[in-house]
Each structure stands twice: as structure tokens, then as C-alpha cells.
Amino acid sequence: MAKDFTTREENYSQWYNDLVIKADLADNSAVRGCMVIKPYGYAIWEKIQRVLDDMFKETGHQNAYFPLFIPKSFFSKEASHVEGFAKECAVVTHYRLKKSPDGKGVIVDPDAKLEEELIVRPTSETIIWDTYRTWIQSYRDLPILVNQWANVVRWEMRTRLFLRTTEFLWQEGHTAHATEAEAIEETEKMIGVYAEFAENWMAMPVLKGVKSPNERFAGAVETYCIEGLMQDGKALQAGTSHFLGQNFAKAFDVQFLSKENKLDYVWATSWGVSTRLMGALIMTHSDDHGLVLPPKLAPIQVVIIPIYKNDEQLALITETVNDIVKKLKALGISVKYDDRNTQKPGWKFNEYEFKGVPVRLAIGPRDLENGTVEVARRDTLEKAVYQITDIEHKISHLLESIQTNLYQKAFDFREENTNKADSWDEFVALLDGKGGFISAHWDGTPETEQLIKDETKATIRLIPIDGVLEDGKCIRTGNPSKQRVIFARSY
Amino acid sequence: MAKDFTTREENYSQWYNDLVIKADLADNSAVRGCMVIKPYGYAIWEKIQRVLDDMFKETGHQNAYFPLFIPKSFFSKEASHVEGFAKECAVVTHYRLKKSPDGKGVIVDPDAKLEEELIVRPTSETIIWDTYRTWIQSYRDLPILVNQWANVVRWEMRTRLFLRTTEFLWQEGHTAHATEAEAIEETEKMIGVYAEFAENWMAMPVLKGVKSPNERFAGAVETYCIEGLMQDGKALQAGTSHFLGQNFAKAFDVQFLSKENKLDYVWATSWGVSTRLMGALIMTHSDDHGLVLPPKLAPIQVVIIPIYKNDEQLALITETVNDIVKKLKALGISVKYDDRNTQKPGWKFNEYEFKGVPVRLAIGPRDLENGTVEVARRDTLEKAVYQITDIEHKISHLLESIQTNLYQKAFDFREENTNKADSWDEFVALLDGKGGFISAHWDGTPETEQLIKDETKATIRLIPIDGVLEDGKCIRTGNPSKQRVIFARSY
């Protein structure tokens, strides 16, 4: 399985691509920049969806569905939104094909041209706020707390499986509120939900903060984000939550009658995470032996492999395994018994190691005699022999411990790779050395941020929300600064 | 709530449209033919999805995801497939917008024209079989049992919410097999899954059969279907399962090495149901008072409404209700306690009746004294007074009984509206009278089927699979026939 598998040291980027493809997570398709998400990869995404969807519903949201297509004119209505998205849109111009006159294949029927072109949604603020206008009359209709799971398209020039694809899957929450304070509270609540999901489920520590104006969502007043740190020292934005102010309400004329009987524009938020999380998950934990998955998101948490020489032995092992499977399932643990006779145990060991199954059990005739089972954990690659008695609780405990260990390991890595820089030399040396998060002073101007980006490819990942105020000097310009911000090169 | 609500008698079509919109199920959007599925409608679709997804997984299928876009040339590869779908496709020709030279809005950038146009998928056989070529080498790679939940686009001229929309949501299963027999078995298994879902969950009786060649899926060797009968006497195709033979394997050159070491083309099936099921669900059960939902698919199964004059009374009622809610939830029953003080009980009664909530409980001070609750069932509109003791089991039983009753009612309706016709006059009289399913002889030719369709708008809905063989004469041509088929006008 791990044959021809590049190590992280050799070529991190190649390692990632190989891993995604060889672990059967996703593949490139015949359509430029669009991926096929394979069953094993999709099973992880389904787990992510299920958990997030439950969290959204617990916080009062409902799902709905809005059209894939957006009339071109809608994009011009919010000035900065069109700036941000117009450059990268798939445009539908016709609605029919016809037979080619030469009899070979089909051509676009020139008579079937649309009066107004349709854009395949890159994000749905415009079509949703056009709809909300008909849903909202008075404060009684508010808040609207709606989410949608959908595919979106952004015409990216350079694509990478999961991290940046032309089409990707995501959820986008779009809420409408009677007051500014309530909308800001919602924006902060949802970035909190994302942070909780990243840390407790993905075992990925994240920093929480707000974006600088340069990095803000096109159309937002404030963008909150969570940022993780990958093993190559680059940051990855894993989720964003936008306070949109009254921008979209004004662009689409959505007003409501307040309790005080005054007409006012509605306040908005939007927030989303995407299949990009798959990339973050893979890069946070995996190693040179393949994928490593946190137990809480692993489609298969435990695999059991029989070691036998004949059918008689297999029958005896299967009897014991069936009992173990039943007990594990009763605790809600997903388990696979791989008794295929088409593959040898060694092949299976490699296969499940490469695919990141958190725990592997192996049972042979000697184990049956001793009432034991060999237990291998994927995160540390350690093996141990367990007594079968009460095995389900031991495994359950082991899974929890793997989850905790993965988080701790990623947390320690981030701490080791978060440094302060107090001079330009220090800053550049860190960036060109181990990378990571760099906490440094910035003079607060978009111009300086752009300058730093042009010179180093590093951007401000976030401004810590509860950051300590401290007087300092901008690392680039020396101008005064009140607070450190977090810089990094990023995905 | 039911104000301005057309009855079925007055105008069945208007009744359906009003119902969908006024019950907050869906709405038209700014994009021609595309709908917005509102939270209440989407909650029903989510229930449908969850149940079907579990059924697919129980029968060994996994989910995956394939690209939204399909290169134009793929459509020409399977001859009859392009015939069936080329006429109704959204075509992406460009990938960028730019500012209009006159400064007003945006225009399509003529420099960003695609070399090969992309089609927004109307169905995914072509892109999936192009992918399967890389997944399949030997019989060891088979079967592939994959499903995807996705949006698809077919450029329909006349659209109706849920029943026929330009964009709709669906699932499409695409399986690959080593033998013809196995593929046929899969095709039949999945139409069986659909029938079971329709009858046991939607409470909608369906006929099962195969399509005549005229009605077959473009590219299929055989199309199996389930057909329901709506209250206006028109049939509705609710799900299809296609045996595709080796057509797509040949078109996309997907061969495998068999156990006998021979190279052969792979056998295929595909099967799907869509948001059209929502239309079927609505039309099967609803009445002139609004939506009627089978309990198994109702987002809210029980609503509880307090009847009170002051806060003190409300507090006492709420205490009792909280206990009932807890007990109902413990049995897995979804329950909503509507104690809003912004609306009167009468308004709430109408609201939940119109939205099809299967059971309504009302509790006032008198009930508290007597230890009773008023129970109203939506299907029959009957009311009764129950003792609160053991209320959760009584309600659970009532929900089951409503589910059964809805099925029985729909079943009786279908039986009453299924008739034999043995002459052309009889056939036409039935069609122009009460409609329904008509069991009649047909000479087996596509020409006669087309003639009947042109003259009456009726089509062959299906050829019963296990139909009794009987000698007869075609109702239209008088030519000999061996078996009756089912005709109807349809959605």
C-alpha cells in the first residue's frame, strides 16, 4: 500500500497528493479542477456533516435549499461582493445542445441563448437576500436562522484536492436579525461552534480571531476565522463567520417594521466550512505511514484481522471475534472484521495502517489459547497484548486516549511553532526557517500588510479577539502599534 | 391560515400550488424554474433522505460525490443517452465576469471562453462511467455499489414546484457488476427498496413494473418503475431503476478481467428518486384543510397548545406539558410545545392543521382538574379526550394508527380508480371520466403507444412484472396481445 509513497521530508506537497489519492479519499476528474470524492473520503465528510448539522440544530438553525444559479445582475448589487467574486465564476449562457451539422457529436444551440446569463453560485448571499425580502416584513419574522448544505463553484487557477477545487461542497449559514448586537452575537457564536468542532472532533487546535480588512470576506463588515497550523509550518483557514452589517439588506432592499413601528434594514451574518476541512484533517495528523484519523471522525474505528492457517482455525477465531464485534457495536464503536481470504494479514495490516484506522486488533490461534488479542494503535504505531476480558471497555478507553493524544500532539506542535518576532530580520528568518505562526506588531494599515505579503508571501492570519494590548512598533515600518497580530504563510 | 385556499374540487392544480406555498414548503425563486425549498419543506426532505440513505447502506451501498460539470463531448458517447438529454441542458461557456465598460454592472468576459463547454449534470452516468474506467481492472474490483446525493439540472419548459423544476435534488445510484444476472438482481432490488419506502414511510401504495420502450430511460436496456395514483386520477412516477446492460461500459471503454481471465465489459445499473417525491407525498394525502403528513415523515409529529387566561394558568399547564413532552421524546416522538403569547389558540390550531401535523394536543385549566387532554388527529379531523395517564403510549399508538389509516385510504382510492377497459370507447370514457389506472391490452408496438398518447395524452405507465398472461386484443388496433398493461394520464 505504502509503496511509492513520498515522505513529508522529501516533498510535503507530493506527500499530501499521494496520500489523498492512495488512501482512496479523492481523485482528480475529467473536468479541470473538479474532484471525485471517493467512498472512503466521503464517509469522513458524512461524519463531519452529521456532527456539524447536529451542532447547528442545537443552536437553533434549520436547513433549507436555494437555487444553484444566480442571475448575473444580482452580483452587481453589492459593490465589494462583485469585486471579490466576479473574477472566478462559471457562467451559464445557453440552455440547449443540438446535433452537430457534420453528424459528429453535439454543439451548443445558438438559438438557445439566455437573455440574462446565470452564474453558478460561488456563495449564496445574493440569491438568499433576494429571497429574504419576501420572507421578512416585521420583527416577528426575525431572526431567520437558516443553513444550507450545497455545492459551490469558484474558478480557481491552481487547484489541489480538497484544499482548493473548482467545485467544492460546503455549508453556508445565512441569518437575519433585528439588531446589530444580535447579529454580532450570532457571528461570534458560530465561529465558536467551528472552533469547538475543530478541537473536539477533528483534534485540531485552532486560533480564533478576526481578519484584517485585506483578508475580509467581500461584502462583510467583520470576518471572524479559525486558523490551524499544518505540519509544514503553513496556516490553514478552516472556517469563517461574517458579520455583514446591513450591506446585503440595503443591496436587496430588505427592511422590517421594528417593535417601535419603525422601518429599518435587517442585520445579517453568514458562515461556512467546506470540504477544505478534509485537507486540514489529513495534514494535521497524518504521517509517513499514511493517513491518521481521530477516532471521532474515523469511518472505521476498529479493524479486526484473523491470523490463521486453515478453515478450522478461522472458524474458532470468528466465533471469538463475533462476540467482540457485538460488544464493541453495543458501545457505538464502528468495527470491521476483515476475514477476506483473498489477501494476506500483512497486506491487510498495511492497508488499514495507510487508511488511518485508529485501532487494529489481530487474533491468531495462540491468542485464543491465552484469551488475548494483539492491539495496535495507529497514532503511535505501538502494539500491546490485551486480555479479551472486558475488551470493549478497554478499546473504548483506548479510542478516547488516541483522540486526546492526537489533539495534544497537534497542540504541542503549534506551541513549538508559534513565535514572537520583534524585528524584520527575526520575522524573515522565522518565515524562511520553520515557518509557523508569528506574533508581531503591525501598524494597522492595509498598505503595510500588502507590502509584507509582496515581500514574504506571509499574510495576517488573524487579529486575536482577546489579545493583550501592548505598545510596540510595526515590524515592517516601525510605526506605532497597539497589539500583536498573527502572521503566517498559508494555504 | 387556510384563507384564500382553493379546494381540490374548484381547481386541483391551483390547490396544489397554493398548498406548497402557504404551508411553507417551497417557493418560486428569481431564477426561472428553480425553487427555494423552505425550512419546513426541507425538514421533510431530510427525513426522506435519512431513511433512504439508511436503506441504501443496509443493502451494501456507499456514498460518493462526482463533479457537477460534464464535458460536452461525454454526451455524444452513448447514442441514445444524448438523444434523451441534449435538448434540456444548462451549458457553461465562460469562466469569468468583468466590469461593464459603461461602468454599470458586470458582463461576461469574452476572453474567458472555455475550450470545451461544460454541461451542468442532468444525470451522471457519463462522468461516473468515465471515472469507473480507472477504478475497475479485475473482477476483484466488482461490484461497485455507489450512490450520490446531488443537485441536477434539466431545462424544463413548464415547471411546477417539486413536480418538475429546472434544478432539483435527488440521489442517483450507479453500480457496476461482473455479470448480467447480478446487475439485473441489483436493478430489481432497488426498485423494491423504493416501493418499500413509498408504502411503509410515505404511506403511498405503488404499482411496480417495467416501462415500455417509449418510456425507457435514455441509455437503458430496461427501466423498472414505481407509480402512484394522485387524487385527481393522474399517475405519478415516483422512482426508477435502470438496467443499463453494457451500454455505458462500451461507450466509456470499461472492461474487466474475469475470474476466467477473460476481458469483458462491465454490467451497469442506475436508480434514482428526487424531490419529486415531495409532490407525490403532498398530493397523495392532503385535503381542503391543507397538508396531511404521514407520521413517519412529519418533522413535528405532535404539537401541544396551552389554553389559558393568565400567567398562573400557563405556569400550571406548562408543568404538566413538560412532563408529557419528556415522555413523548423518550419514545422518539418529535413534539413541539407552542406556548407563544403572540398568537391565539385558534390561530395556532389552524396553523398546525394547515401544516399537516399529525396529532394536536390542547390543554386548559379544566383538563388539569380532570387529568385529561384534548387530542385531535389531522387525518380524520376527529377529536377525543384522553386521560393523561400513560399518554405517551396512547399517542404512540395513535401515530401508528394514523400512518396505517393514511395508507389504507390511499390504497382504497387506488383500488376504486383502477379499472379494466376492453374497448376503445370504454378506455376513452374512463380517461375522460374519473381517470385513474386503466388495465388494458396493447399490441406491443411503439407506434400504437404513440398513437394512443397523441389521441388521449395517456401513456403506458408500466407493464406489470408478475402480470397474468391472458390472450386479448389491443384496445386501439385490435391486434393480438398477451398481457394487459397499465395506462394513465400522468404528471
Interface residues (C-beta under 8 A of the other chain):
Chain A: D27 S29 A30 V31 C34 M35 V36 I37 K38 P39 Y42 A43 W45 E46 Q62 N63 A64 Y65 F66 P67 L68 F69 I70 P71 K72 S73 F74 F75 S76 V82 A86 K87 E88 C89 A90 V91 V92 T93 H94 Y95 R96 L97 K98 K99 K104 G105 V106 V108 E117 L118 I119 V120 I127 D130 T131 T134 R140 V146 A150 N151 V153 W155 E167 L169 T342
Chain B: D27 S29 A30 V31 C34 M35 V36 I37 K38 P39 Y42 A43 W45 E46 Q62 N63 A64 Y65 F66 P67 L68 F69 I70 P71 K72 S73 F74 F75 S76 V82 A86 K87 E88 C89 A90 V91 V92 T93 H94 Y95 R96 L97 K98 K99 K104 G105 V106 V108 E117 L118 I119 V120 I127 D130 T131 T134 R140 V146 A150 N151 V153 W155 E167 L169 T342
